[in-house]
Amino acid sequence: MIKSLYETHVQVTSLGASISFYELLGLELLSRSGDRLAFMRIGGGDSIRS
């Protein structure tokens, strides 16, 4: 079971469809920039940046 995910990069052919798919898996959409870029997260809490 994934408790949290900090960062990964995934190239997709359809950003909208991919966002919908990952939301079904429990990821939260944090922000989206057109059809090129989206930031999502799974698990709550603060980031691990120092």
KOLKE-271872 format. One record per residue (C-alpha): residue in one letter; residue number from 1; x, y negated, z. Coordinates in Angstrom, 3 decimals. Layout:
! residues N
(node A, NUM, (X, Y, Z)),
...
! end
This chain:
! residues 50
(node M, 1, (0.000, 0.000, 0.000)),
(node I, 2, (1.317, -3.451, -0.911)),
(node K, 3, (1.176, -5.765, 2.107)),
(node S, 4, (2.541, -8.827, 0.337)),
(node L, 5, (4.364, -9.814, -2.831)),
(node Y, 6, (6.670, -12.803, -3.006)),
(node E, 7, (7.634, -13.128, -6.674)),
(node T, 8, (7.570, -11.217, -9.936)),
(node H, 9, (7.277, -12.113, -13.617)),
(node V, 10, (4.913, -10.348, -16.009)),
(node Q, 11, (4.453, -11.233, -19.690)),
(node V, 12, (0.920, -10.645, -20.938)),
(node T, 13, (-0.980, -11.184, -24.186)),
(node S, 14, (-4.103, -12.614, -22.530)),
(node L, 15, (-3.617, -14.696, -19.413)),
(node G, 16, (-7.339, -14.998, -18.663)),
(node A, 17, (-7.949, -11.256, -18.882)),
(node S, 18, (-4.842, -10.560, -16.822)),
(node I, 19, (-5.917, -12.968, -14.087)),
(node S, 20, (-9.296, -11.237, -13.915)),
(node F, 21, (-7.608, -7.837, -13.694)),
(node Y, 22, (-5.193, -8.855, -10.954)),
(node E, 23, (-7.996, -10.529, -8.983)),
(node L, 24, (-9.791, -7.159, -9.011)),
(node L, 25, (-6.648, -5.700, -7.438)),
(node G, 26, (-6.818, -8.299, -4.673)),
(node L, 27, (-4.403, -10.974, -5.870)),
(node E, 28, (-5.334, -14.603, -5.241)),
(node L, 29, (-4.921, -17.174, -8.020)),
(node L, 30, (-2.937, -20.087, -6.593)),
(node S, 31, (-2.627, -22.219, -9.737)),
(node R, 32, (-2.846, -22.012, -13.501)),
(node S, 33, (-1.252, -24.090, -16.239)),
(node G, 34, (-3.274, -23.671, -19.430)),
(node D, 35, (-2.822, -20.353, -21.192)),
(node R, 36, (0.895, -20.054, -20.442)),
(node L, 37, (1.446, -19.748, -16.713)),
(node A, 38, (-0.321, -18.619, -13.550)),
(node F, 39, (0.819, -18.207, -9.969)),
(node M, 40, (-0.852, -15.487, -7.932)),
(node R, 41, (-0.205, -13.899, -4.568)),
(node I, 42, (-1.170, -10.844, -2.640)),
(node G, 43, (-1.117, -10.873, 1.134)),
(node G, 44, (-1.416, -13.906, 3.324)),
(node G, 45, (1.063, -15.796, 5.370)),
(node D, 46, (3.916, -18.122, 4.643)),
(node S, 47, (6.472, -17.678, 1.909)),
(node I, 48, (9.925, -16.441, 2.907)),
(node R, 49, (11.743, -19.468, 1.543)),
(node S, 50, (14.045, -21.137, 4.021)),
! end
